[in-house]
Amino acid sequence: MTSQLDTPASPADAVPFPPSEQRITRLRDLSPMQWKSGIAAWLGWLFDGLDMHLYTLVAVPFVSQLMALPQDDRSVTTHSAYIQAAFLIGWALGGGFFGCIADRLGRSRALNLTILTYALFTGLSFFAQTWWHLFIFRFLAALGIGGEWAVGASLLSETWPKHWRPWLAAVLQTGVNIGILLACLAGALLSGFQERYVFLVGILPAFLTLWIRRAVPEPQEWHTAKCAAAESPKLRELFHGPTRRITILTILVCSLSLTAHWAFMFWHAQHLRQLLQIDNWEKQAQTQMVTGAFALVMVTSIVGNFVAALLAKRLGYRGAILLMAVGYFTSMVVTYSVNRDPQVLIALFALMGLFQGLFALFTMYMPPLFPTLLRTTGAGFCYNIGRLAAAAGTVFFVVISPLSGEGLEASADRMRHALLYAGFLFIPAAIVAALLPEPPDERSTVAPVD
């Protein structure tokens, strides 16, 4: 028996997204509405990437300035980690919160709210006067960034052809990569200014909402499910019936992989900066080198997105997720198992970026696993709940790293060990990935919940 969440209906106000999937073989077959939905989702993700990584580029020097302590003080690195942890917690909560809003009010409306949220509070980070001001602003900005991930992914999965999903995932993730490259560019251009000025760049996404509000309609699939349902589903329904197994498995694979990934994404820049300080690089040169290294990771990540898509087309999603997780693990062990010169580290970052295509796969893979009116809630909750684990891991792996003295060299060695230990989480993530199913609406015509 078909779930009421997916019962067909023909509401009079449904927004059409012709032509039918069977006739779409080229980009020119897409309707104007499909193009607008795709552009809105991609731009939302681009500005996600911009706003999420502005802090990463200036974390230690800015927190050092706010606390009036030297950069190699352990309290500075610890509080930098606290702020990043708050950001990841906000990301997790925002995914669930705005996911519920998107399932109830619509994808386009929720997309506007998420973008306004992260643009406003990223901009307000400029005005932080103490470390806990920055802590609060990054947490609130993350609510919008976490929500936008789920809303954008669901909008695209419901309006573009299902058989294009692996490639759509690659293209959508590329929006994040380009956004991070723009953050790197902003960091390089503003390297001669105080670190706080980079946060003013984060206000730019707010202008996107003016276009989305006028141009992007709600998907017909959402309209249909909304009109057919007697009432909106609750979050607890993720843990009932056949949906429960999907929920638990996706939470596990996301928690494990995101903890390791964010340990790298946050600490590799701080580790590299400290190595450059040990080598007596000037402050501006340090910022430019760290920014360039970050940009290298993002460029190779774009390649990785399409490698992951190709693997998904050949092996299925779970096989591709498994291989990319094992590759990420291997690259982190190779990079951080021994002390390396900064130039060698930067070269190895390219390998790390390649396997970050893993996270592009989640984009189109996760939403179709859930029924329509739980789609954004389910994808947002399961993917972003992993960020709670990642938030703890950002602090945990530095805390458990061996203490072997004071000063920059000891601090850099602690960060290297933290990165090495975090990489091992990709192994259980790969094991859990082997238990995941393929999206039901791609395997057959059976609805996600029967």
Rosetta blueprint (number, residue, H / E / L):
1 M L
2 T L
3 S L
4 Q H
5 L H
6 D H
7 T L
8 P L
9 A L
10 S L
11 P L
12 A L
13 D L
14 A L
15 V L
16 P L
17 F L
18 P L
19 P L
20 S L
21 E H
22 Q H
23 R H
24 I L
25 T L
26 R L
27 L H
28 R H
29 D H
30 L L
31 S L
32 P H
33 M H
34 Q H
35 W H
36 K H
37 S H
38 G H
39 I H
40 A H
41 A H
42 W H
43 L H
44 G H
45 W H
46 L H
47 F H
48 D H
49 G H
50 L H
51 D H
52 M H
53 H H
54 L H
55 Y H
56 T H
57 L H
58 V H
59 A H
60 V H
61 P H
62 F H
63 V H
64 S H
65 Q H
66 L H
67 M H
68 A L
69 L L
70 P L
71 Q L
72 D L
73 D L
74 R H
75 S H
76 V H
77 T H
78 T H
79 H H
80 S H
81 A H
82 Y H
83 I H
84 Q H
85 A H
86 A H
87 F H
88 L H
89 I H
90 G H
91 W H
92 A H
93 L H
94 G H
95 G H
96 G H
97 F H
98 F H
99 G H
100 C H
101 I H
102 A H
103 D H
104 R H
105 L H
106 G L
107 R H
108 S H
109 R H
110 A H
111 L H
112 N H
113 L H
114 T H
115 I H
116 L H
117 T H
118 Y H
119 A H
120 L H
121 F H
122 T H
123 G H
124 L H
125 S H
126 F H
127 F H
128 A L
129 Q L
130 T L
131 W H
132 W H
133 H H
134 L H
135 F H
136 I H
137 F H
138 R H
139 F H
140 L H
141 A H
142 A H
143 L H
144 G H
145 I H
146 G H
147 G H
148 E H
149 W H
150 A H
151 V H
152 G H
153 A H
154 S H
155 L H
156 L H
157 S H
158 E H
159 T H
160 W L
161 P L
162 K H
163 H H
164 W H
165 R H
166 P H
167 W H
168 L H
169 A H
170 A H
171 V H
172 L H
173 Q H
174 T H
175 G H
176 V H
177 N H
178 I H
179 G H
180 I H
181 L H
182 L H
183 A H
184 C H
185 L H
186 A H
187 G H
188 A H
189 L H
190 L L
191 S L
192 G L
193 F L
194 Q L
195 E H
196 R H
197 Y H
198 V H
199 F H
200 L H
201 V H
202 G H
203 I H
204 L H
205 P H
206 A H
207 F H
208 L H
209 T H
210 L H
211 W H
212 I H
213 R H
214 R H
215 A H
216 V L
217 P L
218 E L
219 P L
220 Q H
221 E H
222 W H
223 H H
224 T H
225 A H
226 K H
227 C H
228 A H
229 A L
230 A L
231 E L
232 S L
233 P L
234 K L
235 L H
236 R H
237 E H
238 L H
239 F H
240 H L
241 G L
242 P L
243 T H
244 R H
245 R H
246 I H
247 T H
248 I H
249 L H
250 T H
251 I H
252 L H
253 V H
254 C H
255 S H
256 L H
257 S H
258 L H
259 T H
260 A H
261 H H
262 W H
263 A H
264 F H
265 M H
266 F H
267 W H
268 H H
269 A H
270 Q H
271 H H
272 L H
273 R H
274 Q H
275 L H
276 L H
277 Q H
278 I H
279 D L
280 N L
281 W L
282 E L
283 K H
284 Q H
285 A H
286 Q H
287 T H
288 Q H
289 M H
290 V H
291 T H
292 G H
293 A H
294 F H
295 A H
296 L H
297 V H
298 M H
299 V H
300 T H
301 S H
302 I H
303 V H
304 G H
305 N H
306 F H
307 V H
308 A H
309 A H
310 L H
311 L H
312 A H
313 K H
314 R H
315 L H
316 G L
317 Y H
318 R H
319 G H
320 A H
321 I H
322 L H
323 L H
324 M H
325 A H
326 V H
327 G H
328 Y H
329 F H
330 T H
331 S H
332 M H
333 V H
334 V H
335 T H
336 Y H
337 S L
338 V L
339 N L
340 R L
341 D L
342 P H
343 Q H
344 V H
345 L H
346 I H
347 A H
348 L H
349 F H
350 A H
351 L H
352 M H
353 G H
354 L H
355 F H
356 Q L
357 G L
358 L H
359 F H
360 A H
361 L H
362 F H
363 T H
364 M H
365 Y H
366 M L
367 P H
368 P H
369 L H
370 F L
371 P L
372 T H
373 L H
374 L H
375 R H
376 T H
377 T H
378 G H
379 A H
380 G H
381 F H
382 C H
383 Y H
384 N H
385 I H
386 G H
387 R H
388 L H
389 A H
390 A H
391 A H
392 A H
393 G H
394 T H
395 V H
396 F H
397 F H
398 V H
399 V H
400 I L
401 S L
402 P L
403 L L
404 S L
405 G L
406 E L
407 G L
408 L H
409 E H
410 A H
411 S H
412 A H
413 D H
414 R H
415 M H
416 R H
417 H H
418 A H
419 L H
420 L H
421 Y H
422 A H
423 G H
424 F L
425 L L
426 F H
427 I H
428 P H
429 A H
430 A H
431 I H
432 V H
433 A H
434 A L
435 L L
436 L L
437 P L
438 E L
439 P L
440 P H
441 D H
442 E H
443 R H
444 S L
445 T L
446 V L
447 A L
448 P L
449 V L
450 D L
